[in-house]
């Protein structure tokens, strides 16, 4: 599957943050723009949030 997205360095109208996480055991990365998912992943203790990777369309 190929997924295309445009990521902005700064937030503009109609965009939301795209968060980047690192999986602790294997250093793989996970991205989400969903605030609830972000909170759940962060609370799991298996991922470290690395911050905002940019901004994507809502």
C-alpha distance (Angstrom), angle and dihedral (degrees) to the residues before:
residue distance angle dihedral
X1 . . .
X2 3.78 . .
X3 3.78 119.5 .
X4 3.76 120.7 -168.8
X5 3.78 124.6 -163.9
X6 3.74 138.0 160.6
X7 3.78 115.7 -130.5
X8 3.79 123.4 -160.7
X9 3.82 125.2 -155.8
X10 3.79 91.1 -140.8
X11 3.77 133.5 40.7
X12 3.78 115.9 -104.2
X13 3.79 131.4 173.5
X14 3.80 112.3 -62.3
X15 3.82 96.6 21.6
X16 3.81 133.6 109.1
X17 3.81 131.8 -161.4
X18 3.81 118.3 -87.1
X19 3.82 107.8 -146.2
X20 3.79 124.0 -150.3
X21 3.81 122.1 -149.6
X22 3.80 131.5 -175.3
X23 3.81 118.8 -144.5
X24 3.80 106.1 -129.4
X25 3.85 101.3 -142.3
X26 3.81 99.2 46.1
X27 3.84 105.4 15.2
X28 3.81 93.3 -124.6
X29 3.77 117.4 149.2
X30 3.79 130.6 -121.8
X31 3.81 126.2 -169.0
X32 3.79 131.1 -161.6
X33 3.78 137.8 168.3
X34 3.82 92.9 -169.8
X35 3.83 112.5 102.6
X36 3.83 94.3 -153.9
X37 3.80 91.6 49.7
X38 3.81 89.6 47.1
X39 3.80 90.7 54.1
X40 3.83 92.8 46.6
X41 3.81 93.9 48.1
X42 3.79 91.5 46.9
X43 3.83 91.1 49.1
X44 3.82 92.2 50.1
X45 3.80 90.9 74.4
X46 3.82 91.4 -140.4
X47 3.80 95.4 97.0
X48 3.78 134.6 51.1
X49 3.78 116.0 -145.6
X50 3.79 111.0 -126.7
X51 3.79 94.1 -172.0
X52 3.77 135.2 -110.3
X53 3.79 115.9 -18.9
X54 3.79 90.2 -167.5
X55 3.79 139.8 -73.5
X56 3.81 129.8 -63.7
X57 3.80 135.6 -174.0
X58 3.78 113.3 -77.6
